[in-house]
């Protein structure tokens, strides 16, 4: 007969708990022996905006958004919490455990800030449909962001039964996603589904990323073997009758493994993507170092390795144009971040100056008194 503690660990193991996390958890418990707080651990399953649903060793609990301004939680995070009673549904955030991977993008809107889409993901399914959604340039961005996150990318092309240019599109993907597994599937006919099931293993987290309407939620239902999205209050219909995921959610599959469904992203503005850019554009970086002049503008300069590669066909024009566009975006982001930092430093300096001035006035008033 299994002990309760063994059952609790087995539950967490199903959701990705591993030896590294257990070792860190033991260290934390040893350091907190004299603390009055009773810590417990859990993984965020669902983001409702102001609250998170968390799976813990004592079942599911609700966790409020952290009060710390520098902490941004995301689905997939392992967190440490406290509760007045383990039987209570509400828990209080204490700290965040180290992330294995982190998929980020620049948040939409005026403010320049990072938006964390998912964490502790092992594999990312980059989902595009083989109909009107098919966009090679968008796929490049997803690949770069995935490599930057530390997860393994896998390209999943849906609605293969609706594609008239199947072979041509597959060739385009293989040219872009060199060395990356590519699968064409159809939830309608079942084509390709068996080939992607082996990615889902016990404790392995697979995230689905792609624009709205490409079939991410349909794929979740297919893998689950039931229409789970119909039973949850996170489904809505657009003008074309398609349901759209509005919350990020981590789901445990019946046969083991975890799948993280995400809302469709209309655009993907890269955040800090230096490593991802180097991975994707490694060939261009090698060519740049081969130019005769270190300040080469790569236009008409003699001995320009880029221009020679373009003329010979070694470097494709579209690949070069993508590199230039993304480099400009990264430079623009760096400038915005520097401006934001200067503005924050200025505001902080102004605050301290006013505080010092106020203290001086109070000190003088006391001396006069």
C-alpha positions, 0 to 999 in steps of 0.5 A: 500500500502506497503511503500518502507522501508517495502518492503526492510525489507521484502526482507531482511527477506526472506534472513534470516534477523531477530529481533536480526540483526535488533536490532544490526543494530539499535544500529549501526545506532544510533552510526553512526549518525554523520558519513558522511558514509551512511551505508547499510546492506546485505548478501553475496550470491555468492563468486567469489574469488575476488568479492562477490555478495550481496543482500541488501535493495537496490537490488544486489550489488558487494562487493570487498574483504576486505583489512583488512588481519584479515577479511575473508568473506564467503557466508552467512555473513551479512556485512555492506557496503558503496556506493557513491550512493545507485544506484551504483552496487559497494559497499565498505566493512565496517564491519562484523556483528556477526555470528550465526554459522560458518562452518570451515575446515583447508585450503588445501595447505602448509600454516596452516590457517582456511578456512570458508566454510559457515556462519549463517547456521541453518541446514547442510545437510551432503550429501553422495551417497549410491553408491561408495561415501558412507564413514562412516569415512568421515561422522564422520568428517562432523558431528564433524565439523557441531556440532562445527559450531553451526548448526544442522546436518541432514544426506541426503543419495542420489541415494537410487535407486542405492544402493544394501546394503540399509538396511546395510548402513542405519544401519551404519549411524544410529550407527554413527549419533546418534540422528541425522535425516537421510533421503534417497532420490533419485532425479531420482525417487523423493523418500524422497524429500517430507520428506526433504522439511519441513526443508526449512522455511522462513528465514532458511538457509540450507547448502549442504556439501559433496564430489563432485558428490554426487548430491548436485546440482541435489538436488538444482535443484529438490527443485527449480523445474528448472535446475538453474545451467544450466543458470549460469556460475558456472557449468562445466562438468568433464570426466563423464559428471557430473556438479560440483559447483565451487562457493559457492552460497546461493539460495532463494527457491520459497516456502521460505527458503534458500539453500547454495550449496558448491563445493565438498570437497575431504577431510575435515581436521578439524580446531578448533573442541574441542566442536564437538569432545566432542559432537561426542566422549562424550562416550569415554571422559566419559570412559577416566575419569574412568581409574584407572590411570590418565596417562593411555596409554589405552593399557595394564594398569590394570583398563583401562576403555577403554580396558574393554569397548572394550572387553565387546563390549560397545565401538566399535573398529572402534569408538575408532580408529577414536577418536585416529586418530582425536586426533592425527590430532588435536595435529598435528594442534596445534603444527603447529599453535604454530610453526606459532605463534612463527615464526610470533612473531620472525619476528615481533620482528626482524622487531621492532629490525631493526626499533629501530636500524635504528632510533638510527642511524638516531638520532645519525646522527642528533646529530652529525650534 
